[in-house]
């Protein structure tokens, strides 16, 4: 792909490749369990500029975001499993 040739890797958060061409606050919403409000809160807490494009995030910023999400939120597969279990239980 063009991205691989250019040496651009998409940031992976929660096992999802977030889109490079979107602003960080929008790109994070591609992760199941993170909406716009959570995305804005995560970026504010980690000190990352929400207007920065996902491709322009430094490795250190991505690591900070990933660590914050892991500590504070249930996302993707774990969230889907929890919801499925709650539905089955109820």
N, C-alpha and C positions, 0 to 999 in steps of 0.2 A: 504494500500500500504506500501511498505518498507519505503518510506520517512516519512509517517505519524508515523510509528512505531518508527523510529529513532528520531522523533521529529524535523525533518528538514522540514521547510516550504519553498516553493519556493518564491523568491521575486516577488511581484506583482508590475508591473509598467504599467500604462495606462490600467489597467484591464487585463493585460496579465501576466501569470506566465512565467518568463524568466527561461530558462533551467539552472539547478544548475551546470552541469558538463562542461559548456562552460566558456571561459574567459569573463570577464565583457564586453569588447568592442564588442565581437561577440554576447553575450547574449542579449545586448540591441537592436541589429538589428532585433530581433524577434518581436519587437513592430512596428506596421504599421506606417510608416512615419519617421522611424529612420534607416538610412543606416550607413555604416561604418564610413564615414567622420563625420556625426553628432554625432555618438556614441563616437568617439575619442574626439570631441570638448566638449561634455557633461562631460566626465570623466575628461578631463583636467581642465574644469571650476570648477568642484566640488572637485578636488584634490583626485580623487580615482584612484588607480593603475589599468591601463587597463589589466594587465596580471593576476590580481587576479581572481580566479574562482568565479562565481556568488554565490556559496554556502558559500564562505568565506567572503562575504560582511557583514559588521556589519549592524545592524538595522539603526544606525545613518547615515551610508553611503547611504543606500537605500533611506532613507527619504530625504537626500540632493539631490540625483539624481532625485527622484520623484518631489521634489519642483522645481528644476531647469527646468525640462522638462515642468512642468505645466506653469511656468512663460514665457518660451521662444518658445515653439513649440505647434503646433496643431497636435495631433496624434490620431490614432485609429478611433473611431466612429465619432468624430467631423471632422476629416480630410476626411474620406470617404463621409460624408454628404456634406461637402463643395465641394468636387470634383464632386459629383453627381449633385449638384445644378448648378455648373459652366457649366457642360456638357449640362444640360437641358436648361440653359440660352443661351448658344451659339448654 
